[in-house]
Amino acid sequence: MTSSTRQHRIGSGFGAHSTAAEVVAGIDLTGRTALVTGGYSGLGLETTRALAAAGARVIVPARRPDQAREALRGIGGTEVAALDLSDLESVRACTDRLLDSGRTLDLVITNAGVMAAPETRVGPGLEYQFATNHLGHFALVNRLRPALSPHGARVVALSSSGHFLTGIRWHDLDFRTGYDRWLAYGQAKTANALFALHLDRLGAASGLRAYAVHPGSILTPLQRHIPREEWAGRGWVTETGAPRPGFKTPEQGAATTVWAATAPVLDGYGGAYCQDCDLAESVPDTAEDMLVGGVKSWARDPEAAARLWSLSADLTGVDAFA
């Protein structure tokens, strides 16, 4: 079963080469507060820069706060909060501090993540990429629900075409029968899309909308766990080390995130999966070209999304919508 939300391009006026600054031009975010996890590096930094330039106050939770403050130097209207998404106690402490401040959040962008990391276990033996990319953000957003604006808050979850690799591995969520770093990444990215789909279903009646985003193919610090020699083998770079045609700059990569966070036209498309500053096209489950992208059925399945939500609530001990 797939979501009833339309998954076809709607003609946004922007495209794959649009930048975050272009997308937010003319949008006034004065008086609004955004939270961008990992908003001090790669796509997250460009997202923070664009939102701050439009007038938003931007909170940047970071695993390395000192590095984040240095990266954000010169970008007005930003502040850093300590957060390790792989540690649910750190998530609780971070959200408690934010809730105690009494501030209202208009935008939450779950941007931080890890890709193709070596096999690592956290908490009660949870696979690291699923725990960081999905469960940490699941707990963060649920704990922050009291702070989300009742006047139209948006949550934007960064997925990727990595979801092409696999749906949720219900039979072996934590790779107990053999670890594959790319399948683990793919599962986490599918989880990000399903999280947005079900969050929108739960929150729409109270004005909370959620969207999933594939930012495109971009070379950023996200690839830190992947040896440089593998980049060429995967077709990411040319013989000279330059990005292959079809790859985006970080400024272009952040554009769809910023568009999903601010575009008024998206009010009627809650839960959608977005790409190239538009809704993505559905593609067959057999599709292999991640550079072209699109969204597969297992990342748009409302039954899988509801099942994942329930499982995530059990694993994190938090469900603001129960």
GIJOWO-V49475 format. One record per backbone hydrogen bond with DSSP energy under -0.5 kcal/mol. NH is the residue of the N-H (numbers start at 1). CO is the residue of the C=O. E is the energy in kcal/mol with one decimal. If there is no record, write none. Layout:
nh: [NH	NH]
co: [CO	CO]
e: [E	E]
This chain:
nh: [3	18	20	23	24	25	27	28	29	29	31	32	34	35	36	37	38	39	41	44	45	46	47	48	49	50	51	52	53	54	55	56	57	58	58	59	59	60	61	62	68	69	70	71	72	73	75	76	78	79	81	83	85	87	88	90	91	92	93	94	95	96	97	98	99	100	101	102	103	105	106	106	107	108	109	110	110	111	115	122	125	126	128	131	132	133	134	134	135	136	138	139	140	141	142	143	144	145	147	148	148	149	152	153	154	155	156	157	157	158	158	159	159	163	164	165	166	170	172	175	178	184	185	186	187	188	189	190	191	192	193	194	195	196	197	198	199	200	201	202	203	204	206	207	208	209	209	211	212	213	214	215	215	218	219	220	223	224	225	226	227	230	231	231	232	233	234	235	236	237	238	241	244	247	248	253	254	255	256	258	259	260	261	262	263	266	267	268	269	271	272	274	274	275	276	278	280	282	283	287	290	293	295	299	300	302	305	306	307	308	309	310	311	312	313	314	315	316	317	318	322]
co: [300	15	251	19	20	21	24	26	27	54	55	29	57	107	59	109	61	36	38	41	41	42	43	44	45	46	47	48	49	50	52	51	32	56	77	34	57	79	59	81	64	65	66	67	68	70	72	74	75	58	60	62	83	84	86	87	87	88	89	90	91	92	93	94	95	96	97	99	98	147	33	104	33	154	35	108	156	109	222	126	123	122	120	127	128	129	129	130	130	131	134	135	136	137	138	139	140	142	144	144	145	105	149	149	106	209	108	155	211	110	156	157	213	160	161	162	163	168	169	172	175	180	181	182	183	184	185	186	187	188	189	190	191	192	193	194	195	196	197	198	199	200	203	204	203	153	207	155	272	157	274	159	213	216	248	218	220	221	222	223	225	227	227	228	228	229	230	232	231	231	242	238	236	244	217	249	250	252	252	254	255	256	257	258	259	263	264	265	266	210	269	212	272	278	214	275	273	7	295	284	288	289	281	296	297	300	301	302	303	304	305	306	307	308	309	310	311	312	313	313	319]
e: [-1.5	-1.4	-1.8	-2.2	-1.8	-0.7	-2.4	-0.5	-0.7	-3.2	-0.7	-2.3	-3.2	-2.1	-2.6	-2.1	-2.1	-1.6	-1.2	-1.3	-0.8	-1.5	-2.3	-2.6	-2.5	-2.1	-2.4	-2.6	-2.1	-1.3	-1.7	-2.2	-2.7	-0.5	-2.9	-3.2	-0.5	-2.9	-0.6	-3.0	-2.2	-2.6	-1.9	-2.2	-2.0	-0.9	-2.6	-0.8	-0.6	-2.0	-1.7	-2.2	-0.5	-1.9	-0.6	-0.5	-1.9	-2.1	-2.4	-2.5	-2.5	-2.4	-1.9	-2.0	-2.8	-2.5	-1.1	-1.3	-0.7	-2.9	-2.7	-0.5	-1.7	-2.3	-3.3	-0.6	-2.5	-1.7	-0.6	-2.1	-1.4	-2.7	-2.0	-2.5	-2.6	-2.5	-0.5	-1.5	-2.3	-2.3	-2.9	-2.6	-2.1	-2.6	-2.1	-2.5	-1.7	-1.0	-2.0	-0.8	-1.3	-2.9	-0.6	-1.2	-2.2	-2.2	-2.6	-0.5	-3.0	-1.7	-0.5	-0.8	-2.6	-2.0	-2.1	-1.8	-0.9	-1.8	-1.6	-1.7	-1.0	-2.5	-1.6	-2.7	-2.7	-1.9	-2.1	-2.2	-2.4	-1.9	-1.6	-2.4	-2.5	-1.8	-2.0	-2.3	-2.7	-2.2	-1.3	-2.3	-2.6	-2.1	-1.5	-1.8	-2.2	-2.2	-0.6	-2.2	-2.5	-2.2	-2.9	-0.5	-0.6	-0.6	-0.5	-0.7	-1.9	-1.7	-0.5	-2.1	-0.6	-1.5	-0.8	-1.0	-0.9	-1.1	-1.7	-1.6	-2.7	-0.6	-2.8	-1.6	-2.8	-2.0	-3.2	-2.8	-1.9	-0.9	-0.6	-2.2	-2.8	-2.7	-1.7	-1.3	-3.0	-1.4	-1.9	-0.9	-2.4	-2.9	-1.7	-3.1	-0.5	-2.6	-0.6	-0.7	-2.6	-1.2	-2.4	-2.0	-1.4	-1.8	-1.9	-1.5	-2.0	-0.7	-2.3	-2.2	-2.2	-2.7	-2.2	-2.1	-2.2	-2.9	-2.5	-1.8	-2.2	-2.2	-2.1	-0.5	-1.3]
